[in-house]
Amino acid sequence: MSNVSFSTVELAVRSGDNVENIDLISCYIQLGLEQAKSMKTLQKTKGTYLRMYHTLLETMCDSCLSVKWRACTLEYIKQIMPILLEVCQKQEFQQIRTEVNTFGAYFLHTHATHKSQV
C-alpha cells in the first residue's frame, strides 16, 4: 500500500469500506506516523496526530459501521495515546482521554471499570 496516499486510506478507514481488512487501520496509522515525521514544525506534526485521532474517534462513534470495525478503531486510539500525551498540553490530553472513555462507553458499551478505559 506504499503508493496509496494518507488521505485515501483515511477515507477508507472512516467509511469502513473494507471491514474485513483490519490491517487497513494499521496501514492508516503507519502512514500517519510517517507523515507526522515529515512535517517541518511541531505544530504541523501535532496536527497530523490530532487528525488521526479525530478520524479514529469519528469512526468509532459512527453507528452505521460494524461494531467490530469501531472496536478496532478504539484499540488503535489507545495505541496512539502515548504520542498524544507527548504533543498535547495536559488539559488538552485530559479532554481527549475523557472523550475516548465517554464515547467508548456510549457507542461501544464499554464500562468505566472495563479494561478498555484509557
Secondary structure, 3 states (H helix, E strand, C coil): CCCCCHHHHHHHHHHCCCCCCCHHHHHHHHHHHHHHHHCCCHHHHHHHHHHHHHHHHHHHCCCCCCHHHHHHHHHHHHHHHHHHHHHCCHHHHHHHHHHHHHHHHHHHCCCCCCCCCC
